[in-house]
């Protein structure tokens, strides 16, 4: 038996050994490298502990697994990836079968952002005997059987129906819309619905009723179409009647249609982003209808309006807008420069961080100066139109006080005046001088596609190249569709030239402007023009070098540092499109881009994905191995994000 004293002595001995912190503390007599009596234990004889399958992953925290799944998603559907959403969801499904812990996180990633892109497989079409919607039927069945999975869905992307298939008609499309509505009803926490744009004509549709019941909805995109009565009237008359000065305004909605439209907003207390795009002949009149709808959205932060008629949105409606952080106005002819200037002085405009004015009549340069100076939090400003804002002759003396246009907060500026392609107009000159004299101290990104004289390029940081490797070899892109290429017909009162300085070029008439000016400046052409100016500047060196020998005789002379730009400038000359846009559209994103295919359609010659990126190189795969990665060819859909 062990006594208490022996136990204490043993503990003291063990503690003394544990207190030694280095090999230097050991006595030399205890171990010698050359002593044959000391036998070192071989690594092969040590007892090894083998980890169980998935034991390492089970020990990882949840945050690490989420980062791994996020990187997997980025590698599949990130920009420039050769994979697609189908391959990404297939890998998530395989990961969920590895272990219980992987299954928990993979299922969340799989159902949180559902992306069904492209056509259904031939096997699904034969099984369900349907031209389209087979995957939607399977998804609906899964969500209805498992409410827990349905509660995970936050974003849903449904495929675009192929209208070119035989047997596709209006009834089939209506049935497809109803099928999507049933899936929306099965997702109680849905925040965003992407896919084909569903037109709203004032009549009852299941898809809009389903969206109106989603209390967690954060994004809503309206594509307003003419009502049934208006379409019948247009069919009888052949077209909408037009007078000599302006297009006739669409009639107001009926009282029942107004109440129905407002009822959609009652459950959208968390709606963050709203876009409204009106097709020709569509209406949401009277003008207080949108104002009432905006007041029902307490969380609204991003508002995008496109082609809204003047009797729906005008200066009065603009002044009644709630406080938002992003405001985008595209082809809004009902507002004036004075209205926008007055809006900038309202208390509700102070939180504004991003302002986009695309083909919205900005005729006054003093009004533009007031807008920039009265928005203290504005970081992004974009102006694109077919004519420059003008400076009245009475205020021309103000141009001696530079900078005339100034903002202490703007970091990104897009400026595209398409009326003059050969020389800079007066507004371009005033803006360039304002930037040069320190009017925009925080400006870091400048995009001016129409810069014929390079006055904006000369203000930015010098670069070696501006064009892309494919710019000189790309075939000229197809022209825009009639809807996309429509140049806004501004009212004559907006295009009349007020008294101004002789330096400003004459402004063309509305007819000439529609014929000669483009909707926007192609960024590819802008990059080539900027590169041409850069190469021309390289032939004119800024410094001369004289090489002399020991006797002082000059033996060589050459120039250095031929460039265009300003050394030490913090501004970057940016001629690349925003995510979701294209070069031919000027690089800007507006609500019309939401109705596009975004790379999903393969009819335009786009290359789809069949999973071949996962094929082993140098090995002839058998049929079973091919079935593991092959799938029906589908386009690489990219999510179009409105500015927020």
C-alpha positions in Angstrom: 0.0 0.0 0.0 1.1 3.6 -0.7 1.4 6.0 2.1 0.5 9.6 2.0 4.2 10.7 2.2 5.1 8.5 -0.8 2.3 9.9 -2.9 3.4 13.5 -2.0 7.0 12.7 -3.0 5.9 11.2 -6.2 3.8 14.3 -7.1 6.7 16.5 -6.2 9.0 14.5 -8.5 6.6 14.7 -11.4 6.0 18.4 -10.9 9.8 19.0 -11.0 10.0 17.2 -14.3 7.1 19.2 -15.8 8.7 22.5 -14.8 11.6 22.0 -17.2 11.0 24.1 -20.3 14.0 23.3 -22.5 16.5 20.6 -23.3 19.2 22.8 -21.7 17.7 22.1 -18.2 18.3 18.4 -18.5 21.5 17.1 -17.0 24.0 15.7 -19.5 24.1 12.4 -17.5 20.5 11.7 -18.3 20.9 11.5 -22.1 23.8 11.6 -24.5 23.4 11.6 -28.2 26.2 9.0 -28.7 25.2 6.7 -25.8 24.2 3.3 -27.3 22.3 2.5 -24.1 19.7 5.1 -24.9 17.1 3.6 -27.3 14.9 6.0 -29.2 11.4 4.9 -29.9 10.9 4.3 -33.6 8.0 6.3 -35.1 6.6 3.1 -36.6 6.3 1.6 -33.1 4.4 4.5 -31.7 0.7 4.2 -31.2 -1.1 6.1 -33.9 -4.6 7.5 -33.5 -6.6 7.4 -36.8 -9.4 10.0 -37.1 -12.8 8.8 -38.0 -14.4 9.8 -41.3 -15.5 13.5 -41.3 -14.1 13.9 -37.8 -12.0 16.9 -38.9 -15.0 18.6 -40.6 -17.2 17.9 -37.6 -14.7 19.7 -35.4 -14.7 22.8 -37.5 -16.9 25.7 -36.4 -20.0 26.7 -38.4 -18.4 29.9 -39.7 -15.6 27.9 -41.5 -18.1 25.6 -43.2 -20.1 28.6 -44.4 -17.0 30.2 -45.8 -16.1 27.0 -47.7 -19.6 26.8 -49.2 -19.4 30.5 -50.1 -16.1 30.0 -51.9 -17.6 27.0 -53.7 -20.5 29.2 -54.9 -18.1 31.9 -56.1 -16.0 29.4 -58.0 -19.1 28.1 -59.8 -21.1 31.2 -60.6 -18.6 33.9 -60.1 -17.6 36.3 -62.9 -15.6 34.6 -65.6 -16.4 31.1 -64.4 -16.8 28.3 -66.9 -19.3 26.5 -64.6 -23.0 27.3 -64.0 -25.7 27.3 -61.4 -26.7 23.6 -62.2 -23.1 22.4 -61.5 -23.1 24.4 -58.3 -26.3 22.9 -57.0 -25.2 19.4 -58.0 -22.0 19.8 -55.9 -24.0 21.1 -53.0 -26.3 18.1 -53.3 -23.3 15.8 -53.2 -21.7 17.6 -50.2 -25.0 17.2 -48.3 -24.5 13.4 -48.5 -21.1 13.4 -46.8 -22.1 13.7 -43.2 -24.8 15.0 -41.0 -22.9 18.3 -40.3 -22.2 18.9 -43.9 -25.8 18.1 -44.7 -27.1 20.8 -42.3 -25.1 23.6 -43.9 -25.2 22.4 -47.5 -29.0 22.2 -47.5 -29.2 25.8 -46.2 -26.9 27.0 -49.0 -28.9 25.0 -51.5 -32.3 26.2 -50.6 -31.4 29.7 -49.5 -30.7 30.8 -53.1 -32.4 28.5 -55.6 -31.4 29.1 -59.2 -33.2 27.1 -61.9 -31.7 28.2 -65.2 -32.4 27.1 -68.7 -34.6 24.4 -70.2 -35.6 21.2 -68.5 -33.9 18.0 -69.5 -35.5 15.6 -72.0 -36.0 13.0 -69.3 -38.0 15.4 -67.2 -40.1 16.5 -70.2 -41.0 12.9 -71.0 -41.6 12.0 -67.3 -44.0 14.9 -66.7 -45.3 15.3 -70.3 -44.8 19.0 -70.1 -42.9 21.4 -72.4 -41.6 23.4 -69.4 -41.9 23.6 -65.6 -40.8 20.0 -64.7 -38.2 21.2 -62.3 -40.7 23.6 -60.8 -43.1 20.8 -60.2 -40.4 18.8 -58.4 -39.5 21.8 -56.3 -43.0 22.6 -55.3 -43.5 19.0 -54.2 -40.4 19.1 -52.1 -41.3 22.4 -50.5 -44.8 21.3 -49.7 -43.7 18.0 -48.1 -40.9 19.6 -46.1 -41.9 23.0 -44.6 -38.5 23.4 -42.9 -36.8 23.5 -46.3 -39.5 25.9 -47.6 -38.7 28.3 -44.7 -35.0 28.4 -45.8 -35.8 29.9 -49.2 -34.8 33.6 -49.5 -34.1 34.0 -53.2 -35.8 32.2 -56.1 -34.8 32.2 -59.7 -37.2 30.5 -62.1 -36.4 29.7 -65.7 -37.6 31.7 -68.6 -40.2 29.8 -70.7 -39.1 29.1 -74.3 -41.8 30.9 -76.3 -40.5 29.4 -79.6 -41.5 25.8 -78.7 -44.4 24.3 -80.5 -47.6 24.4 -78.5 -46.6 27.5 -76.5 -49.5 30.0 -76.4 -50.9 32.6 -74.0 -52.8 29.9 -72.0 -49.5 28.0 -71.5 -47.7 31.1 -70.3 -50.6 31.9 -67.9 -50.4 28.3 -66.5 -46.6 28.8 -66.1 -47.2 32.1 -64.1 -49.7 30.3 -61.9 -47.2 27.5 -61.3 -44.6 30.0 -60.1 -47.3 31.6 -57.9 -47.8 28.3 -56.1 -44.1 28.0 -55.4 -44.1 31.5 -54.0 -46.9 30.6 -51.7 -44.9 27.7 -50.5 -42.0 29.9 -49.4 -43.0 31.9 -46.3 -39.7 33.8 -46.0 -39.1 34.7 -49.7 -37.3 37.9 -50.2 -36.6 38.1 -53.9 -38.1 36.5 -57.1 -36.0 36.6 -60.3 -36.7 35.3 -63.8 -39.1 36.4 -66.4 -40.8 39.7 -65.8 -44.5 39.3 -65.1 -46.5 42.1 -66.7 -49.1 43.9 -64.6 -52.1 45.3 -66.4 -54.4 46.0 -63.5 -56.2 42.7 -63.7 -56.0 40.0 -61.0 -53.1 37.6 -61.4 -52.1 34.9 -59.0 -48.4 35.7 -59.1 -48.9 39.2 -57.8 -51.4 38.0 -55.2 -48.8 35.5 -54.0 -46.1 38.1 -53.8 -48.4 40.5 -51.9 -48.7 37.9 -49.1 -44.9 37.5 -48.6 -44.2 39.6 -45.5 -40.4 39.2 -45.8 -40.2 40.5 -49.4 -37.3 42.9 -49.9 -37.3 43.4 -53.7 -40.2 44.1 -56.1 -40.0 44.9 -59.8 -43.1 46.2 -61.6 -43.4 45.9 -65.4 -46.6 47.9 -66.0 -48.5 47.1 -69.2 -51.5 48.8 -70.8 -54.8 47.5 -69.4 -57.1 45.3 -71.4 -59.3 48.2 -72.2 -56.4 50.2 -73.5 -55.1 47.4 -75.6 -58.6 47.0 -77.2 -58.7 50.7 -77.8 -55.3 50.7 -79.4 -56.2 47.8 -81.6 -59.3 49.6 -82.8 -57.4 52.8 -83.5 -54.3 51.1 -84.8 -52.0 53.1 -82.4 -52.1 55.7 -79.7 -53.1 59.1 -81.0 -50.5 61.7 -80.9 -50.8 65.5 -81.2 -48.3 67.8 -82.7 -46.4 68.6 -79.5 -46.5 65.7 -77.1 -47.8 62.2 -76.9 -51.3 61.8 -75.4 -51.3 60.7 -71.7 -52.8 57.4 -70.8 -56.1 57.6 -68.9 -56.4 57.1 -65.1 -57.0 53.8 -63.4 -60.5 53.0 -62.1 -61.1 53.2 -58.3 -61.2 49.4 -58.0 -57.9 49.1 -59.8 -56.3 51.8 -57.6 -57.4 49.9 -54.4 -56.2 46.6 -55.9 -52.8 48.1 -56.7 -52.4 49.6 -53.2 -53.5 46.3 -51.5 -50.2 44.7 -52.8 -48.2 47.0 -50.5 -49.9 46.3 -47.2 -47.7 43.4 -46.2 -44.4 44.8 -47.5 -43.1 46.4 -44.4 -39.6 45.1 -45.1 -39.5 46.0 -48.8 -36.1 47.6 -49.4 -35.9 48.0 -53.2 -38.7 49.0 -55.6 -38.5 49.5 -59.4 -41.3 50.6 -61.7 -41.0 50.3 -65.5 -44.0 51.5 -67.6 -44.4 50.3 -71.1 -45.8 52.6 -73.8 -49.5 53.3 -73.1 -49.3 51.9 -69.5 -50.5 54.1 -66.6 -50.5 54.3 -62.8 -52.4 57.6 -62.7 -53.5 59.6 -60.8 -50.2 61.1 -59.7 -50.9 60.5 -56.0 -51.2 56.7 -56.5 -47.4 56.2 -56.3 -47.1 58.6 -53.4 -49.7 56.6 -51.4 -47.8 53.4 -52.3 -44.4 54.8 -51.1 -45.9 55.8 -47.8 -46.8 52.2 -47.1 -43.2 51.1 -47.4 -41.4 52.1 -44.2 -38.2 50.3 -45.1 -37.8 51.6 -48.7 -34.2 52.6 -49.4 -33.8 52.1 -53.2 -36.3 53.5 -55.8 -35.9 53.0 -59.5 -38.4 54.6 -62.0 -38.3 54.2 -65.8 -40.6 55.6 -68.5 -43.3 56.6 -66.0 -45.8 59.0 -67.7 -45.9 62.7 -66.6 -49.4 62.3 -65.2 -48.0 59.7 -62.8 -44.7 61.2 -61.7 -43.9 64.9 -61.9 -42.3 67.7 -59.8 -45.0 67.4 -57.2 -44.6 63.7 -56.8 -40.8 64.1 -56.6 -41.1 66.5 -53.7 -43.3 64.0 -51.8 -40.8 61.1 -52.0 -39.9 59.4 -48.7 -36.2 59.5 -47.6 -34.3 57.0 -49.7 -30.6 56.3 -50.2 -30.7 55.5 -54.0 -32.9 57.2 -56.6 -32.8 56.3 -60.3 -34.8 58.2 -62.8 -34.7 57.0 -66.4 -36.7 58.6 -69.2 -38.9 60.6 -66.7 -40.1 63.5 -68.7 -42.6 64.8 -66.1 -40.0 66.5 -63.9 -37.9 69.6 -64.6 -34.6 70.9 -63.6 -36.3 73.2 -61.1 -38.1 70.3 -59.6 -34.9 68.3 -59.1 -33.2 71.3 -57.7 -36.1 71.9 -55.2 -36.0 68.2 -54.2 -32.3 68.5 -53.4 -33.1 71.2 -50.8 -35.8 69.2 -49.1 -35.1 67.4 -45.8 -36.2 64.1 -47.3 -33.3 64.2 -49.8 -30.5 64.5 -47.2 -30.0 60.7 -46.8 -29.5 60.3 -50.6 -26.3 58.6 -51.4 -26.7 57.6 -55.1 -28.5 59.7 -57.8 -29.0 58.5 -61.4 -30.5 60.9 -64.0 -30.6 59.1 -67.3 -32.4 60.9 -70.1 -34.4 62.9 -67.5 -34.4 66.6 -68.7 -31.6 68.3 -66.9 -31.5 71.6 -68.8 -30.0 74.0 -66.3 -26.4 74.0 -65.2 -27.2 76.2 -62.1 -29.7 73.6 -61.0 -27.1 70.9 -61.4 -24.7 72.9 -59.2 -27.4 73.3 -56.5 -28.1 69.5 -56.6 -24.4 68.6 -56.0 -23.9 71.2 -53.3 -27.1 70.4 -51.3 -26.7 66.6 -51.0 -24.0 66.1 -48.3 -24.0 62.3 -48.4 -24.1 61.9 -52.2 -21.3 59.4 -53.2 -22.4 58.3 -56.7 -23.8 60.7 -59.3 -24.7 59.7 -62.9 -26.0 61.9 -65.7 -26.7 60.7 -69.2 -28.7 62.6 -71.8 -28.7 63.7 -75.4 -28.1 67.4 -74.8 -25.9 69.3 -72.3 -27.3 71.4 -69.5 -27.0 75.1 -70.4 -25.7 78.1 -68.6 -27.9 81.3 -68.9 -26.2 84.4 -70.2 -27.2 86.3 -67.1 -25.2 83.9 -64.9 -22.2 83.5 -67.1 -20.0 85.7 -64.8 -20.3 82.9 -62.2 -18.0 80.8 -64.4 -15.0 82.9 -63.3 -15.6 81.5 -59.8 -14.2 78.0 -60.1 -15.0 75.4 -59.1 -18.6 76.0 -60.3 -19.7 72.4 -59.9 -18.6 71.0 -56.6 -19.3 68.2 -54.2 -17.3 67.2 -51.1 -18.7 63.6 -51.0 -19.0 62.3 -54.6 -16.5 59.4 -55.1 -17.9 58.0 -58.5 -19.1 60.2 -61.4 -20.7 59.0 -64.6 -21.1 61.8 -67.3 -22.3 61.0 -70.8 -23.6 63.9 -73.0 -24.1 62.3 -76.5 -24.9 65.4 -78.5 -21.3 66.3 -79.5 -19.0 63.6 -80.7 -16.4 65.8 -82.3 -15.7 68.5 -79.6 -16.4 69.1 -75.9 -19.5 71.1 -75.1 -19.7 73.9 -72.6 -21.0 71.6 -69.8 -18.0 69.2 -70.3 -15.6 72.1 -70.1 -17.1 73.5 -66.9 -17.1 70.1 -65.3 -13.5 69.4 -66.3 -12.4 72.8 -64.9 -14.3 72.2 -61.7 -12.6 68.9 -61.1 -9.2 70.4 -61.9 -9.7 73.2 -59.4 -10.6 70.8 -56.6 -14.4 70.8 -56.8 -14.5 67.0 -56.2 -11.8 66.2 -53.6 -13.2 62.7 -52.9 -13.6 61.7 -56.5 -11.9 58.3 -57.2 -13.7 56.9 -60.3 -14.6 58.9 -63.4 -16.5 57.4 -66.4 -17.0 59.8 -69.3 -17.5 57.7 -72.5 -18.0 60.7 -74.7 -14.7 62.5 -74.3 -13.7 63.5 -77.8 -10.9 66.0 -76.7 -9.7 63.9 -73.8 -10.2 66.7 -71.3 -11.4 64.2 -68.6 -8.8 61.6 -69.4 -6.1 64.3 -68.9 -7.4 64.8 -65.3 -7.0 61.1 -64.3 -4.1 59.0 -63.2 -1.9 58.0 -66.2 -2.1 54.4 -67.3 -0.3 52.2 -69.8 -3.3 50.8 -71.5 -7.0 51.5 -71.4 -8.5 49.2 -74.0 -9.1 45.5 -73.5 -7.3 42.7 -75.4 -10.6 41.8 -77.3 -11.7 45.3 -78.2 -9.8 45.5 -81.5 -10.9 42.0 -82.6 -14.5 41.9 -81.6 -17.1 42.0 -84.4 -19.3 45.1 -84.3 -22.1 44.3 -81.9 -25.6 44.2 -83.1 -27.7 47.4 -82.8 -30.0 47.8 -79.9 -33.6 46.7 -80.2 -36.2 49.3 -81.0 -37.2 49.5 -77.4 -33.6 49.8 -76.2 -32.5 52.2 -78.9 -35.5 54.6 -78.5 -34.1 58.1 -78.0 -36.3 60.0 -75.6 -38.3 62.6 -77.3 -37.9 65.5 -75.0 -40.6 68.2 -75.1 -39.6 71.2 -77.2 -39.5 73.5 -74.1 -36.6 71.4 -72.8 -34.5 71.7 -75.9 -35.0 75.4 -76.6 -31.7 77.3 -76.3 -31.8 80.1 -73.8 -29.4 83.0 -74.0 -25.8 81.7 -73.4 -22.2 82.5 -74.1 -20.9 82.3 -77.6 -18.6 79.4 -76.6 -21.4 76.9 -76.4 -22.2 75.1 -79.6 -25.7 75.4 -81.1 -28.2 72.8 -79.8 -30.0 70.7 -82.5 -33.7 70.6 -82.8 -35.7 67.7 -81.3 -35.9 66.0 -84.7 -32.3 66.4 -85.4 -31.3 65.3 -81.9 -33.4 62.1 -82.4 -31.7 61.3 -85.7 -28.1 62.3 -84.9 -27.6 61.5 -81.2 -27.3 58.1 -79.8 -29.0 56.6 -76.8 -25.7 56.3 -75.1 -22.0 56.1 -75.9 -20.6 52.6 -76.6 -17.9 51.9 -74.0 -15.9 49.7 -76.4 -15.7 52.6 -78.9 -14.8 54.9 -75.9 -11.9 52.7 -74.9 -10.5 52.5 -78.4 -10.7 56.3 -78.7 -9.0 56.8 -75.3 -6.3 54.3 -76.3 -5.8 56.2 -79.6 -5.3 59.4 -77.7 -2.9 57.7 -75.3 -0.8 56.3 -78.2 -0.7 59.7 -79.8 0.5 61.3 -76.6 3.4 58.7 -76.3 4.9 60.2 -79.5 5.2 63.6 -77.8 7.7 63.1 -74.9 7.5 65.5 -71.9 11.1 65.2 -71.0 14.3 65.4 -73.2 17.4 63.4 -72.3 20.8 64.5 -73.5 23.7 62.0 -73.4 27.2 63.4 -73.5 30.7 61.8 -73.4 33.6 62.7 -71.1 34.5 65.6 -73.3 31.0 67.1 -73.0 30.1 66.3 -76.6 26.5 65.2 -77.0 26.3 61.6 -78.3 22.6 60.9 -78.1 19.3 62.7 -77.5 15.9 61.2 -76.9 12.6 61.8 -75.2 10.9 60.2 -72.2 7.5 60.1 -70.5 5.0 60.6 -73.3 1.7 60.0 -71.6 -1.8 61.5 -71.0 -3.0 62.2 -67.5 -2.0 64.0 -64.3 0.7 62.6 -62.1 -0.3 62.2 -58.5 -4.0 62.2 -59.4 -6.3 60.0 -57.3 -8.9 59.7 -60.0 -9.1 56.5 -62.1 -10.4 56.7 -65.7 -13.0 54.0 -65.8 -14.5 52.8 -69.1 -15.9 49.4 -68.0 -19.6 48.6 -67.7 -21.4 48.0 -64.4 -22.2 44.4 -63.4 -25.3 43.4 -65.4 -24.9 45.9 -68.2 -23.0 45.9 -71.5 -20.7 48.2 -73.5 -23.4 49.0 -76.0 -25.7 50.2 -73.3 -23.2 52.7 -71.9 -22.4 50.5 -68.9 -25.4 51.7 -66.9 -28.0 49.4 -65.3 -31.7 50.5 -65.3 -35.0 48.6 -64.7 -35.2 47.6 -68.4 -32.2 45.3 -67.9 -34.3 43.2 -65.4 -36.4 42.0 -68.3 -33.4 40.7 -70.2 -32.3 37.1 -70.3 -29.0 38.0 -68.5 -27.1 35.2 -70.3 -29.8 32.5 -69.9 -30.9 32.4 -73.5 -28.8 30.3 -75.9 -30.6 31.4 -79.0 -28.3 34.4 -79.5 -25.3 32.2 -80.0 -24.2 32.2 -76.3 -22.2 29.3 -75.2 -23.9 27.3 -72.5 -22.6 24.9 -69.9 -22.9 21.1 -70.0 -20.6 20.3 -67.1 -17.6 19.5 -69.5 -15.4 21.8 -67.4 -15.3 18.9 -64.9 -14.1 16.4 -67.4 -10.7 14.8 -66.8 -8.1 15.7 -69.3 -6.1 13.0 -71.0 -8.5 10.3 -69.9 -11.4 8.8 -72.0 -14.3 8.8 -69.6 -16.7 5.9 -69.8 -20.5 6.4 -70.0 -21.0 6.1 -66.3 -18.4 8.6 -65.5 -19.8 11.0 -68.0 -23.2 10.8 -66.4 -21.8 12.1 -63.2 -21.0 15.6 -64.6 -23.0 15.9 -67.8 -26.3 17.9 -67.8 -28.5 19.6 -70.3 -26.9 22.6 -71.8 -27.9 25.7 -70.0 -26.9 29.4 -70.2 -24.7 31.1 -67.6 -27.3 33.4 -66.0 -25.9 36.3 -64.0 -28.0 38.2 -61.4 -28.7 41.8 -62.5 -28.4 44.0 -59.5 -30.1 47.4 -59.5 -27.9 50.1 -57.9 -28.3 50.1 -54.1 
